[in-house]
């Protein structure tokens, strides 16, 4: 009976170790999956925003061409199509084509399809366009609206062009010809080349009828493909004004995130597609490394727990041994807590330690009506650094930067922590904004003086962007989230304005990459910093 009572702590300890390992693995698995979902959500938002922007650009591009046609129709209606009027119109057309880079040309045809005038310097009278689809459309339709046609090859230059046209009516309303504006495929091809959709992504510009005007990938551009049986058009784009879907492309079997948006004024739509596999490539690599690390840590925890269980078993026979084993168990638990509160790579306190310390200091300063400052540090272009030098060198870079940040602590209550990824933080109690700016400036200088090579950076070496925020004095309604958001906004502004600089919150106290911290009479808090 004595043995059974004494062995119950062994069962409890074993259960605790098992649950701790399962919780560690489960929590990491949940966080990894959540990171994946957040990444995919961000990709959907990015593709949707890009599609919206490209749709607005295309709509404006065609609208400018259509406005040129409307002006041309007014001139034809007022001046007619006599020889003198045609000469004046020709000069105007050449001027308009030169002013609008998207225009390939502007043309006027009579009711038989004969060329009357164009934006070209030499009128190509040997051609007749009565067989073109846009000409036939206007001949058989009396509506005054613009007509957007499929891509065609120019008879005068053999280039692929897109068309928008309007009907010319005679005074009695009869068909009098067509005014036509052609847009260059090369213009859209070059414009879409500025948008990064990955190696296996694509930008598609197409008619609502299901004919592609241009499909631009990283390596090629095609036109004129029939999309009526493509699932994206058949099941989604032809039935809705906008949306985002994941589909496997029938052409190459690639699973892509597709966002489509219809133009506001013209019967066309834009689709931006990115490869889901490419979106998740970095996440997958990080997940593998993190999983290996967590499994290793769980193995260490299980091994330590097994030893603890064995020690508890031996303590059954002696109270003295029980006390000794209990002390060892406390030491082991303290070690585990220490491991859990510090970052395994840099040795700095981790995010959990940071959160607890910041909350405790906010409470303390709130009672004392003191100052509390937060400095957020981000290693500039660190993903590019990993791409150039590899993750092993990247880890060494983070360790070196972490040592410099740790050395920036001047007092025992200051906390230097790894916030996450390539981001670090300094918690500075009893330190106002000027003291924090001084520390931030010295830190940025010390990291720059390390001269860590970085060929992808503007200065050729590793630099940091820093955001500084302060609560002075700390009010009862101030929160940890408020201070973090202020520092994060300042850090975001530092990165957006060129990196390798310090920005404070509020922004009127900011200092750029060449400015020293503002000179002022230091307060007691700044002097302590």
Buried (B, 14 or more C-beta within 10 A) or exposed (E): EEEEEBEEBBEEBBEBBEEBBEEBBEEBBEEBEEBBEEBBEEBBEBBBEBBBBBBBBBBBBBBBBBEBBEEBBEBBEEEEBEEEBBEEBBEBBBEBBEEBEBBBBBBBBBBEBBBBBBBBEEBEEEBBBBEBEBBBBBBEEEEEEBBBBBBBEBEBBEBBBBBBBBBBBEEEEEBBBBBBBBBBBBBBBEBBEEEEBBEBBBBBBBBBBBBBBBBBBEEEBBBBBEBEEBBBBEEBBBEEEBBBBEBEBEEEEBEBBBBBBBBEEBEBBBBBBBBBEBBBEEBEEBBEEBBEEBBEBBEEBBEBBEEBBEBBBEBBEEEEBBEBBBEBBEEBEEEBEEEEBBBEBBEBBBBEBBBEBBEBBBEBBBEEEBBBBBBBBBBBBBEEBBEBBEEEBBEBBBEBBBBBBBEBBBEEBBBBBBBEEBBBBBBBBBBBBBBBBBBBBBBBEBBBEBEBEBEBBEEEBBBBBBBBBBBBEBEEEBEBEBBBEBBBBBBBBBBEBEBBBBBBBEEEBBBEBEEEBBEEEBBEBBEBB
